Structure formats: structure tokens, C-alpha cells
Amino acid sequence: MQLFSALMPREGQFFELFNQHAKFVNEGGQALTDLLDNYADEAARAARINRIVEIERGADKVTHQTMALLHRTFVTPFDRNDIRRLVSRLDDILDLVRDSTETMTLYDVQSLTPEALHLGNLIRICCERVRSAVSLLHSMDNAQTILGLCHELGKLEADADKVLRAGVSKLFRDESDVRQVIKIKAIYELLESATDKCRDVADIIEGVVLENA
């Protein structure tokens, strides 16, 4: 089995950066759940949103470091395009987590639905699985475990899509305030899009494993 990080010392730096990025993704998922589960606590809401902003900014720095390393490195652990796509999609997850929470503030949302909480929990689980998969990428001895995590991420994204459709349907049936429909629907869509990006990460990782195992 191929051990990517043994090829040359600089390549090990890529996996360190991938792990840092995935750690931020995991922290972002946890912070989102903390915000949504305690959303009624208005006094602490702003602090929780600021924490998500800090996490997203930290991940941005790792993105820049990874891209700089990519430009300086002749031999990369796997395809350069896949590295760019992986880092970009990891960044997209946290961008959407941040956008979701800032939209709640922008739209002055005062309470959340069970569907929003469900989507938030699915994002948290997806982010945990993303971190697990990324942490194993350094060795293709982990190929089967990684592929299992990618498959699970696909199922989680499908679950989120079902929650989105059911939530929107319920909104149109039960909510008479058109403004509220617009607000909550937008939040549902942003939250579900974060799980789409987790699925994108899984697809990229799956392709890397299948090409290199």
C-alpha cells in the first residue's frame, strides 16, 4: 500500500494542513449546533455567531497556506487539481455555515423550527465524518474505512435533502406569514447546501482513494 507522506518531507505538510482545515470544519459544525440548540438565548447568540466567524476565518488562513504550499511544491501527494478542489470544498462548508448564521441575524429570526435544528444536527455529523475521512488520507491502508465514511456522508446528505423538502412543504402548508416563509426557507436551503458541500468533499476523497489505493 502506498504511504503518501513518505514520498518527500514537504508532502507531509499537506496532510497537516488538510487535518487543520478539517478540524476547523468539525469545530464549525459543533459551533453551529451549539448556536441552534440554544438559539432562544438571545444574550449569548451574538457570541456564538462570532465564534463561527472566527472558525471560518481560521480555515481561510489554512486555505491560503495550502495554496501557497501547492505553488512551491513540485511533487504533490496526489493530483494538484484534487488538492485545490478538496481545499475549496472544505472552505465552502464553513462559508455556508457562516452564511446560515449571519442570515438568521440579517432576517431577524427570533425562533427556529425543528427542521432547522434537524438540519443543523446533520451538518454536525457530516462535519465529524469529514474530519475523520481527511485524517485517514495520509495512508491508503485506510482506504476501506475512508470509503465507508464517504458512503455515510452520501446518506447523510440525502437525509438532509429529505428534511429540506419536508420542511419547505410544511412551511407552505402551515405558515401564513409570507415573510416568515421566505426567511425560514432561505435558512433551510443554506443549511442543506452545507451538507451538499460535505458530500462534495466525500466525492473528491473517494476519487483520490480509488485512484491511489
Secondary structure, DSSP 8 states (H G I E B T S, - for coil): --BGGGS-HHHHHHHHHHHHHHHHHHHHHHHHHHHHHTTT-HHHHHHHHHHHHHHHHHHHHHHHHHHHHHHH-SS-SS-HHHHHHHHHHHHHHHHHHHHHHHHHHHTT-----HHHHHHHHHHHHHHHHHHHHHHTTTBGGGHHHHHHHHHHHHHHHHHHHHHHHHHHHHHHHH---HHHHHHHHHHHHHHHHHHHHHHHHHHHHHHHHHHH-
